[in-house]
Every structure is written in structure tokens, then in C-alpha cells.
Amino acid sequence: YEVIRTLENQPQKLPSVTYLAKGEVRSFVESEVKARYRPAQPDLEGVTKQPDIAVVVGKTAELIAQQTIDIPRILVVPKGEVRSGFKPFTLDLGVLNYPAPSDDLWIQHLRTNQLEVLGVGNGGIAEHRMEDYIVVCLVDFDDVAYDDHADLLYDLAGQVVRHFLGYLPEDDTRKVLRLHQREIARLVHAQMQEHRWEEAVEHEVIVSRGVTELKPSAYTASAMEPVLDYRLSPADKSNMAKYLFGGFQRCLYPVQKFQSDAERKMAVILERESLRWFRPAKGQFQIFYKWGTDQPEYQPDFVAETADSIYMMEPKAANQMTNGEVLAKRDVAVKWCRQ
């Protein structure tokens, strides 16, 4: 086994575990095992039976092939400059219904220097344009650049101003914006994420291993909670992540956790339709995608092998299929699979 492990870093020699059965690789492993073989006690001629190295290597290779899905070490990382931005859209401002601040309360807070505690940004500085109360807070976010997004920022801020003017006088609207500008900006920024765009990213691909060993998978679970049968749906599905499921025949790990009942159902399908499958541990693939200013790691939900293919899967709801981050993950996953 240790000799075979040394071949992981030689993708030209061992691009797949199936190559362990081929003559050249098989001969190399057998010769290395023979060279390393050291019996615990000196052999006594005619008494100690010599192990059949060829048979041992064959059985080991067969066992590894049965319990392994070929996962090469392909490092996919974004490179080069990435341009991104936000598409124009109409804000959903139904939750913004701040009442007009009391003049007495307003004056009292100015006198006691409590403006910042109440959320009046910039020390309570009065802006010339009401839209500026929102814009100055939006540009504080790392993914918002004034020079690139000025037109959109003022359009969104204008929508906010018109929303408040729809039920408040101008003076009260200005007070609301001044008092709650950061909360409003956070709501606007959150909605901007749903309309984010990003140019196609170049990725650098490095193949360093033909086969990689499965990473250990550790889970936390209550000692009072038994391991559940994966075929049965638990009564309480509101917190699926707390359950530990077992009873698998084709999973490469003895137990697994699922984030939703839909993932558990996927496991049921894979137990029936695939040769073997597993849920990758963090760091198994080392695929990184570009999302805003970050480069998080993409961790597929499932990997499964059938008679003719290996599938990388991530089930998503229909309304998530066009999500920007989902598409970014898809692009790097496709890039990885094509190598």
C-alpha cells in the first residue's frame, strides 16, 4: 500500500487506479515491495513460507480499486484581473417604513452626542443631496467602487428617497435617512448581490497527481443520537445537519451527514444507481472560484462513479440555477472536469 501511495505524485505513471493492473505499473510495485520486504524474523529455509508478493500486490491493488474513485489532484485557481459590477434593478423597499423622528428626540440626541449610537453616520453631517446619505454608506462596502458604480448607486439611492417621500414630508425624509442610513445601505447592498455580474475568469490549471487518497471525514454528533438508517427520513427535518446517517453499501465513508432531506434522497439514489460514491471533505479537490474580492474553495456535494463515468454533483433548487455564485462554482467545476 505504501508503495502504491508513492505513485500518487506521478500522474504520468499512475493517471488512474486502473493502471495498477497494467504490466509496467504492476511490475514496478512488485519490485519495490520485494526490495522493501523485511521479515520480522530471519527466514528459516524450509520452515518459513515466503509470501507471494505478486498475489499480495494483486489483492491490494484490487481492494484499492474497489474502494477508490479516481480523483486527480488538479489545482484550479483564478488568475488575472477580474471585472465585476451590478446590473440595474428595482429595489424591494416594502420593509422600510420608518416613522418620522420626533423633533424633541432629535434635538435631545444632538445635545447628548448620541448620534453615532443611533446610527447617524458621519457624525450626523447634513448632506446636500438626500441620496448622498445612502451612497456614502454603500461605497464603504469592499465590492462597491464609486467610480465604477456611481450611476447605479444614485439610481438606487433615488429609489430609496422617493420611497420615503411617498409617505413623509421632505424634512422628515431627510431625518429618517440621516438617522437610519447605515441600516438602509445594508438592505440595499444585500439586494445588489442578487444582481451581481462578473466577467469570465481565466483559471490556471496544475495537475500534480493522478490519484489522491480520500481525506479523513470527521463529524460532530450527540452521543444521545443514534446513527440513522439513510433510507429513512427523520421525523424532524428542520435541522438535518444534526443527524448522522449510516448503513451504506457503496459509500466510501461509513457515515455521512446531509444538509437537507433532498441530499439524503440523493444518497438513496446513488446507493442504487452508482458503483461507489461519497461526499468530499474540505480540501479534497482544491478548486477555488472568484466571488467578489474573495477566492473561496468549492466543495462539491457528491461525487459518484458509474460503469462509464465519474460525476461531480451539487443539487440545487430551480430558483437557484441562475444565482451568480452558483454559476461561478459551476464554471470552475466544469474547468476541473475537462482536464
C-alpha positions in Angstrom: 0.0 0.0 0.0 2.8 2.4 0.9 4.5 1.8 -2.5 1.3 2.5 -4.3 0.9 5.7 -2.3 4.2 6.9 -3.7 2.8 6.8 -7.2 0.1 9.4 -6.4 2.7 12.1 -7.1 3.5 10.6 -10.5 0.4 11.2 -12.7 2.3 10.2 -15.8 2.9 6.8 -14.4 -0.4 6.3 -12.5 -3.1 8.5 -14.0 -5.8 6.1 -12.7 -6.1 3.3 -10.2 -6.9 1.0 -13.1 -3.3 1.3 -14.1 -2.4 -0.8 -11.1 -3.4 -3.8 -13.0 -1.3 -3.0 -16.0 2.0 -4.8 -16.6 4.5 -1.9 -16.3 3.0 -0.4 -13.1 2.3 -3.8 -11.6 5.9 -4.9 -12.2 7.2 -1.7 -10.6 5.1 -2.1 -7.5 6.1 -5.8 -7.1 9.8 -5.0 -7.4 9.6 -2.1 -4.9 7.7 -4.3 -2.4 10.3 -7.1 -2.8 13.1 -4.6 -2.2 11.4 -3.2 0.9 10.3 -6.6 2.3 11.9 -7.3 5.6 10.5 -10.2 7.7 10.2 -9.7 11.4 12.5 -12.7 12.0 15.1 -14.2 9.7 13.8 -16.8 7.3 14.5 -20.4 8.2 14.9 -22.3 4.9 12.3 -25.0 4.6 10.4 -23.7 7.6 9.3 -20.2 6.9 7.0 -19.8 3.9 7.8 -16.9 1.7 4.9 -14.6 0.9 3.8 -14.5 -2.7 4.5 -10.8 -3.4 2.6 -10.9 -6.7 -0.5 -12.2 -5.1 -0.3 -9.6 -2.2 0.2 -6.8 -4.7 -2.7 -8.0 -6.8 -5.1 -8.3 -3.9 -4.0 -4.9 -2.6 -4.5 -3.2 -6.0 -7.9 -4.8 -6.4 -9.0 -3.6 -2.9 -7.8 -0.1 -3.6 -9.6 0.0 -6.9 -12.9 -1.2 -5.3 -12.7 1.5 -2.6 -11.4 4.4 -4.6 -12.9 6.9 -7.1 -10.2 8.3 -9.3 -9.7 11.9 -8.1 -6.6 13.5 -9.7 -5.0 16.5 -7.9 -5.9 19.3 -10.3 -5.4 22.7 -8.8 -7.7 25.3 -10.4 -7.2 28.9 -9.3 -8.4 32.2 -10.8 -5.7 34.3 -12.3 -5.6 37.8 -13.9 -7.7 40.8 -13.3 -11.4 40.3 -12.8 -14.0 42.9 -13.6 -17.3 42.8 -11.8 -20.3 45.0 -11.2 -24.0 45.1 -10.6 -26.9 45.3 -13.1 -29.6 48.0 -12.7 -32.7 46.8 -10.8 -35.7 47.9 -8.8 -35.3 47.7 -5.1 -37.8 45.9 -2.8 -38.4 48.6 -0.2 -41.6 47.2 1.4 -39.9 46.6 4.7 -38.7 50.2 5.0 -41.4 52.0 6.9 -39.6 54.2 9.5 -41.8 56.8 11.2 -40.8 60.4 11.2 -38.4 61.1 14.1 -39.6 63.2 16.9 -38.1 66.7 16.8 -37.6 66.6 20.6 -35.9 63.3 20.4 -33.7 64.5 17.5 -32.6 67.6 19.4 -32.1 65.7 22.6 -29.7 63.3 20.9 -27.7 66.1 19.3 -27.3 67.7 22.7 -26.1 64.4 24.3 -23.8 63.5 21.4 -25.6 60.1 20.9 -25.9 60.3 17.1 -23.5 57.6 16.3 -25.1 55.2 18.7 -28.5 55.7 16.9 -26.9 55.1 13.6 -26.5 58.6 12.2 -23.4 58.1 10.1 -20.5 60.5 9.6 -21.2 62.2 12.9 -24.6 63.5 11.8 -23.2 65.5 8.9 -26.0 67.0 6.8 -25.7 66.0 3.1 -26.7 68.4 0.4 -28.4 65.7 -1.7 -30.6 63.3 0.2 -29.3 60.4 -2.0 -25.8 61.0 -0.5 -26.9 59.6 2.8 -27.1 56.2 1.2 -24.3 56.5 -1.3 -21.7 57.4 1.3 -22.5 54.2 3.2 -22.7 52.0 0.1 -19.2 52.9 -1.0 -17.9 51.6 2.3 -18.5 48.0 1.1 -15.5 46.3 -0.3 -17.2 45.3 -3.6 -18.6 48.7 -4.4 -16.4 51.2 -6.1 -17.8 54.7 -6.6 -16.0 55.4 -9.9 -17.4 52.1 -11.4 -20.9 52.2 -9.9 -21.8 55.9 -9.4 -24.8 55.9 -11.8 -26.2 52.7 -10.3 -25.7 53.9 -6.7 -27.5 57.2 -7.3 -30.3 55.3 -9.1 -30.8 53.0 -6.1 -30.4 55.9 -3.6 -33.0 57.8 -5.6 -35.4 54.9 -5.3 -35.0 55.0 -1.5 -35.6 58.7 -1.3 -38.7 58.5 -3.5 -40.0 55.7 -1.3 -39.8 57.8 1.9 -41.1 60.9 0.1 -44.2 58.8 -0.8 -45.4 59.0 2.8 -43.2 61.6 4.6 -42.6 65.3 4.1 -39.1 66.2 2.8 -37.8 67.3 6.2 -38.8 64.1 7.8 -37.4 62.1 4.9 -34.1 63.8 5.4 -34.2 63.0 9.1 -35.0 59.3 8.5 -32.2 59.0 6.0 -29.8 60.7 8.4 -30.8 58.5 11.3 -31.0 55.1 9.6 -28.6 55.5 6.7 -26.4 52.5 7.6 -29.3 50.1 8.1 -30.8 51.2 4.8 -27.5 50.9 3.0 -27.1 47.3 4.3 -30.5 46.4 2.9 -29.7 47.9 -0.5 -26.3 46.2 -0.6 -27.8 42.8 0.2 -30.2 43.2 -2.7 -27.4 44.3 -5.0 -25.8 40.9 -4.5 -28.6 39.2 -6.4 -27.8 41.4 -9.5 -24.1 41.0 -9.5 -22.2 40.2 -12.7 -18.6 39.1 -13.3 -16.6 38.7 -16.4 -15.3 35.3 -17.4 -12.3 34.5 -15.3 -9.2 32.8 -16.6 -8.1 29.9 -14.5 -4.7 28.3 -14.1 -4.7 24.5 -14.1 -2.0 22.4 -12.5 -2.2 18.6 -12.5 0.1 17.3 -9.8 -1.4 13.8 -9.0 -3.2 11.2 -11.0 -4.9 9.7 -7.9 -5.4 11.2 -4.4 -6.3 9.5 -1.2 -9.6 10.4 0.4 -9.3 12.9 3.1 -10.5 11.9 6.6 -14.0 13.0 7.2 -14.8 14.0 10.8 -18.3 14.8 12.2 -19.7 16.1 15.4 -22.8 14.3 16.7 -24.6 14.0 20.0 -23.8 10.8 21.9 -27.5 10.5 22.6 -28.4 10.5 18.9 -28.0 7.0 17.2 -26.7 6.6 13.7 -29.8 6.7 11.5 -30.6 4.5 8.5 -30.1 6.6 5.4 -33.1 5.1 3.8 -35.5 6.5 6.4 -36.4 10.2 6.6 -36.2 11.6 10.1 -39.4 12.9 11.6 -37.8 16.4 12.2 -36.3 17.7 9.0 -35.8 21.2 10.3 -32.2 20.6 11.3 -30.9 17.8 9.1 -27.3 18.6 9.8 -27.5 17.3 13.3 -28.2 13.7 12.2 -25.5 11.1 11.3 -26.6 8.5 8.7 -25.1 5.1 8.1 -25.9 1.7 6.6 -24.3 2.4 3.3 -23.1 -0.3 1.0 -21.5 1.8 -1.8 -20.4 5.0 0.1 -16.6 5.3 0.6 -17.2 6.6 4.1 -19.1 4.5 6.8 -21.2 7.5 7.9 -22.4 10.8 6.3 -24.2 14.0 7.2 -26.7 15.8 5.0 -27.7 19.4 4.9 -31.2 18.7 3.7 -33.6 15.8 3.2 -33.1 16.3 -0.6 -29.4 15.3 -0.1 -30.4 12.2 1.8 -32.7 11.2 -1.1 -29.8 11.8 -3.4 -27.7 9.3 -1.4 -30.6 6.8 -1.7 -30.4 7.1 -5.5 -26.6 6.8 -5.5 -26.7 3.7 -3.4 -29.0 2.2 -6.0 -27.5 3.6 -9.3 -23.8 4.1 -8.8 -20.8 1.8 -8.2 -19.5 4.0 -5.4 -19.9 7.5 -4.1 -19.0 9.9 -1.3 -19.4 13.5 -0.1 -16.0 15.1 -0.4 -14.3 16.5 2.7 -12.9 20.1 2.6 -9.7 20.3 0.6 -10.3 17.1 -1.3 -10.4 18.8 -4.7 -8.8 22.2 -4.1 -11.0 24.1 -6.6 -11.2 27.8 -6.0 -13.6 30.2 -7.6 -13.7 34.0 -7.8 -16.6 35.7 -5.9 -16.2 39.4 -5.3 -12.9 40.1 -3.7 -12.7 36.5 -2.3 -11.5 33.2 -3.7 -13.4 30.6 -1.7 -12.9 26.9 -2.1 -15.6 25.0 -4.0 -16.6 21.8 -2.3 -19.0 19.5 -4.4 -21.9 18.0 -2.6 -21.4 14.5 -4.1 -19.0 12.5 -6.3 -20.2 9.3 -7.8 -18.8 6.7 -10.2 -20.8 4.6 -12.6 -19.7 2.0 -15.1 -18.6 4.6 -17.7 -18.3 8.0 -15.9 -17.5 9.9 -12.7 -19.9 12.6 -11.8 -19.4 15.7 -9.7 -22.8 16.8 -8.4 -24.4 19.7 -6.5 -28.2 19.6 -6.4 -29.8 23.0 -6.4 -33.4 24.3 -6.3 -34.8 25.5 -9.6 -34.8 29.1 -8.3 -31.0 28.9 -7.6 -29.9 27.8 -11.0 -29.1 31.3 -12.2 -27.6 32.6 -9.0 -24.3 34.3 -9.6 -22.3 32.3 -7.1 -23.8 29.0 -8.2 -22.7 29.8 -11.8 -19.2 30.7 -10.6 -18.9 27.3 -8.9 -20.3 25.6 -12.0 -17.7 27.2 -14.3 -14.7 26.2 -12.2 -16.1 22.7 -11.7 -16.5 22.2 -15.5 -13.0 23.5 -16.0 -11.7 21.0 -13.5 -13.6 18.1 -15.0 -12.4 18.8 -18.5 -8.7 18.5 -17.5 
